[in-house]
Every structure is written in C-alpha cells, then in structure tokens.
Amino acid sequence: MKLSAISTTLAATLVSANPNYGRGSLDEWAPGGPDDFRGPCPMMNTLANHGFLPHDGGNITLENAVYALTTALNFNESVATLMWQQAIIANPEPNATFFTLDNLNRHNVLEHDASISRSDAFFGNNHVLNQTIFDTTTAFWTGDILDVTMLANGKMARQLASKAFNPNYTFTSTTEAFSLGEMGAPILIFGDIPAGTVNKTLVTYFFENERLPVELGWTKQASPINLDQVSATSASLSKAASLLTNSTTSAAARHRDLHAGFMFES
C-alpha cells in the first residue's frame, strides 16, 4: 500500500531535469512556451514554471527530481526517491535514466482517464487544464476548507462522468491507487496534514495557474513530508471514496437482507 501511495502521489509532484540545476525560486515564475514540454500533472508543470526543474520540461533524472521535490515542496529525500523510481516507466526506452514531461502524456502509463482537471485522452488534449471539467470537480468542493470527503466526491464524480461518456474508459485498481495519491497531494503540500484539510483557495489557484500560491500566503510544510503521511492521507481518501455507510441494522434486518439476496438466485 505504501508503494502504491507513493506512485499515486507522484502525479502531483515529479518534474524534469534543470539546465539551471540547483536553482529555482518560489517567487519567480514563467509559464511554458511553445517549445517547452508540459504534461498532465499540474504540479510537475508548476515546478518547471518556477525553475526548480528545467523550464523546457526535458530530461528528468533522479538527482534533479529529488532536488525539486525536497527544495520546493519539502518532501523528504526517501519519498522523493521512491516517487522517481515509480515514474521512470514513463520513458519507454530500455534502462532509461530520465524521462520528460512529454513522456508523461502517454495514456494509461501514469496519465489516466477521469482526471479532475484534464480531458480524457479519448476526447483529445489530455494535458492542458480544461476549465469546464475542473469546474465540474470543484462543484463538489462545497466549503472554503476542503476535507477528504469533498476531495473524494469530486474524484468520484469525474469517474462517473468519464465512465458514462468515454467508450474507452479505463480505470484499474492501480489507477485507483494512483488517483488517491493525486487527491492527497493538495493536503500534503498545501494543507493541514494531521487534520486532512486544505484551503480551497490555495488549491484552485494552483490548478488554474500552475503556480505555487506564495502570493496567497502559502509556505512549505515546516517538517519534511514522509511516507507515513503519504500513506495515511491516501487511506483516508480511500475510506471517504466509499459509497457505503456504517451499518447500524439489527440482527433481524440482516437476516431479512440475506433471504432477499437468495430470492434472485435460480
């Protein structure tokens, strides 16, 4: 579960090699240009926009990915390393030691259907923010402070819409683990990790601008984000994503339900 949580959180984090490796700034920012690679993950694009990884979005190595994740977002080094190890499959070349943001656009490798902010690959562009889709997600973010229930509701709504209208809809158990990690990333990076909450304004600003919300008062977590926190946040989201409620039925009611099931057997 921990490794799957790591690979899932990756969608919200990793980026590519930096020609200015060792640099980058929370205050300096420039969007990708026409010759720059960008991928389906807004956090990866954001780190490139801030220069923690190369602005052109190319050549993600272990060294510079760990640098970006630890320096810009305060993941601890072991988590950052595991994230890169889970992501290297994006490069189809044998024994690859890097990947690019463009590699991440490969459908059903790391990128997947039912993104909360991107169109499914079946419908075309799967890596640029689709405001209409993002608005359908945020309709389920019903408070100023988001909790795991609101985040899970938005995720499930996107899955239902994708399943209903995309004839090639694909969403495996591996995708589910990845998706839970993606939904946990805003809490881990921008929010109150023990409480499992995050300010909605910070999250929407980040998604819509692919920029860290420094001007809104955000600062990095005081302590490095560790594997236990990643796993616990994914587990909380998984529980919140269930449509079942806790049972308070009597023994008689449970007996009745058992017989009701048998009625439909031939």
C-alpha positions in Angstrom: 0.0 0.0 0.0 2.8 2.4 0.8 4.5 1.9 -2.6 1.2 2.4 -4.4 0.6 5.5 -2.4 4.0 6.8 -3.4 3.4 6.1 -7.1 0.0 7.8 -6.8 1.3 10.9 -5.2 3.8 11.2 -7.9 1.1 12.6 -10.3 1.1 15.6 -8.2 4.8 16.1 -7.9 7.7 15.0 -10.2 9.3 17.2 -12.8 12.3 17.1 -15.3 16.0 17.9 -15.4 17.0 21.5 -14.9 19.7 23.2 -17.0 19.9 25.5 -14.0 20.0 22.6 -11.6 20.2 23.7 -8.0 18.3 26.8 -8.6 14.6 27.7 -8.9 12.6 30.2 -6.9 9.2 30.2 -5.2 8.8 33.9 -6.2 10.0 33.7 -9.8 7.6 32.1 -12.4 7.1 31.9 -16.1 4.6 29.6 -18.0 5.7 27.1 -20.5 6.3 28.4 -24.0 5.5 26.9 -27.5 8.8 24.9 -27.5 8.5 23.6 -23.9 7.2 20.2 -22.8 4.3 20.1 -20.4 2.5 17.1 -19.0 -0.9 16.1 -17.5 0.3 16.8 -13.9 -0.2 20.4 -12.8 2.5 20.1 -10.0 5.1 18.9 -12.4 4.3 21.7 -14.8 4.4 24.1 -11.8 7.9 23.1 -10.7 9.1 23.6 -14.3 7.4 27.0 -14.4 9.2 28.0 -11.2 12.6 26.8 -12.5 13.1 24.1 -9.9 13.2 21.8 -12.9 14.0 22.8 -16.5 11.7 25.2 -18.0 11.7 23.2 -21.2 10.3 20.2 -19.4 13.1 17.8 -20.6 15.3 15.1 -19.0 14.1 14.2 -15.6 16.9 12.5 -13.7 16.8 11.1 -10.2 19.2 13.8 -8.9 17.2 16.8 -10.1 13.8 15.3 -9.3 14.9 14.8 -5.7 16.2 18.3 -5.6 12.9 19.8 -6.9 10.7 17.8 -4.6 12.7 18.4 -1.5 13.6 22.0 -2.1 10.3 23.4 -3.5 7.8 21.2 -1.7 9.6 19.7 1.3 9.1 16.0 0.6 11.8 14.1 2.4 14.5 12.5 0.3 13.4 8.9 0.6 9.9 9.8 -0.5 11.2 11.9 -3.4 13.5 9.0 -4.5 10.6 6.5 -4.4 8.5 8.8 -6.5 11.1 9.0 -9.2 11.6 5.2 -9.2 7.9 4.7 -9.7 7.8 7.3 -12.5 10.7 6.2 -14.7 8.4 3.8 -16.6 7.1 6.9 -18.4 10.1 6.7 -20.6 9.6 3.7 -23.0 13.3 3.4 -23.7 15.0 0.3 -22.1 17.1 1.1 -19.0 16.1 4.7 -19.1 17.7 7.1 -16.6 15.4 10.0 -17.2 12.0 10.9 -18.6 10.4 14.1 -19.9 7.2 15.9 -19.2 6.1 14.9 -22.7 6.7 11.2 -21.8 4.0 11.6 -19.1 1.4 12.2 -21.7 1.4 8.6 -22.7 -2.1 7.3 -22.0 -2.6 4.7 -19.3 1.0 4.7 -18.1 0.8 7.4 -15.4 -1.7 9.7 -17.1 -5.3 8.2 -16.9 -8.9 8.8 -17.5 -11.2 10.7 -15.1 -8.7 13.4 -14.3 -10.2 16.1 -12.1 -8.8 18.9 -14.3 -8.0 17.4 -17.7 -10.0 15.8 -20.6 -9.7 12.1 -21.2 -7.3 11.2 -24.0 -10.2 9.8 -26.0 -11.5 13.3 -26.4 -8.2 14.9 -27.4 -5.8 17.0 -25.3 -5.1 15.2 -22.1 -2.5 17.6 -20.6 -3.9 21.1 -20.6 -6.3 22.4 -18.0 -9.9 22.0 -19.1 -11.7 24.7 -17.1 -15.1 23.1 -17.7 -14.0 19.8 -16.3 -12.3 21.4 -13.4 -15.5 23.4 -12.6 -17.5 20.1 -12.5 -15.0 18.9 -9.9 -15.0 22.0 -7.8 -18.8 21.9 -7.7 -18.3 19.2 -5.1 -15.9 21.3 -3.1 -18.7 22.8 -1.0 -16.7 24.5 1.7 -13.9 27.1 2.0 -11.8 24.4 3.7 -11.7 21.1 1.8 -11.7 17.8 3.6 -11.2 14.3 2.3 -14.9 13.8 1.7 -15.1 16.8 -0.6 -12.0 15.8 -2.5 -13.2 12.2 -2.8 -16.7 13.4 -4.0 -15.1 15.4 -6.8 -12.9 12.5 -7.8 -15.8 10.0 -7.9 -18.0 12.5 -9.9 -15.3 12.7 -12.6 -15.0 8.9 -12.7 -18.8 8.5 -13.2 -18.8 11.1 -16.0 -15.8 9.5 -17.7 -17.4 6.1 -17.4 -20.7 7.4 -18.8 -19.3 9.2 -21.9 -15.9 7.8 -22.7 -16.3 4.5 -24.6 -12.7 3.6 -23.9 -12.9 4.4 -20.2 -10.2 2.6 -18.3 -9.7 2.7 -14.6 -7.9 -0.2 -12.9 -7.1 -0.9 -9.3 -3.6 0.5 -10.0 -5.2 3.7 -11.4 -7.4 4.0 -8.3 -4.3 3.9 -6.1 -2.6 6.5 -8.2 -5.7 8.6 -8.2 -6.0 8.6 -4.4 -2.4 9.8 -4.2 -3.1 12.6 -6.6 -6.1 13.7 -4.5 -3.9 13.5 -1.4 -1.2 15.8 -2.8 -3.1 19.1 -2.1 -3.4 18.2 1.6 0.2 17.1 1.9 1.6 20.1 0.1 -0.8 22.9 0.9 -2.8 21.8 3.8 -3.1 20.6 7.4 -1.8 17.0 7.2 -3.0 15.8 10.6 -6.5 17.3 10.1 -6.7 16.1 6.5 -7.8 19.5 5.3 -6.7 22.3 2.9 -7.8 25.8 2.0 -9.8 25.6 -1.3 -8.4 29.0 -2.5 -4.9 27.7 -2.4 -5.8 24.6 -4.4 -7.9 26.3 -7.1 -5.2 28.9 -7.5 -2.6 26.2 -8.0 -4.6 24.3 -10.6 -5.7 27.3 -12.6 -2.3 29.0 -12.7 0.2 26.1 -12.4 1.9 28.3 -9.9 2.7 27.8 -6.2 0.3 30.0 -4.2 3.0 32.0 -2.5 1.3 35.3 -3.1 -1.7 34.0 -1.2 0.4 33.3 1.9 1.3 29.6 1.3 4.6 28.4 2.8 6.2 24.9 2.7 5.4 22.4 5.4 7.5 23.1 8.5 8.7 19.4 8.6 9.5 17.2 5.6 6.6 15.2 4.3 7.2 11.5 5.0 6.0 8.1 3.8 3.7 7.5 6.7 1.9 10.8 6.0 1.5 10.0 2.3 0.1 6.5 3.1 -2.3 7.8 5.8 -3.7 10.5 3.6 -4.3 8.1 0.8 -6.0 5.7 3.2 -8.3 8.5 4.5 -9.3 9.4 0.9 -9.9 5.7 0.1 -12.3 5.4 3.0 -14.0 8.7 2.1 -14.5 7.4 -1.5 -16.7 4.5 -0.4 -20.4 4.9 -1.0 -21.2 2.6 1.8 -22.1 3.9 5.2 -21.6 2.2 8.6 -24.2 -0.4 9.4 -26.5 0.0 12.4 -29.0 -2.6 11.4 -30.4 -5.2 13.8 -29.8 -8.9 13.5 -33.4 -9.4 12.2 -32.8 -6.9 9.5 -29.5 -8.6 8.5 -31.4 -11.9 8.4 -34.1 -10.4 6.1 -31.4 -9.0 3.7 -29.8 -12.4 3.5 -33.1 -14.0 2.3 -33.7 -11.1 -0.1 -30.5 -12.0 -1.8 -31.5 -15.6 -2.2 -34.7 -14.7 -3.9 -32.8 -13.7 -7.1 -30.9 -17.0 -7.4 -32.0 -19.5 -10.0 
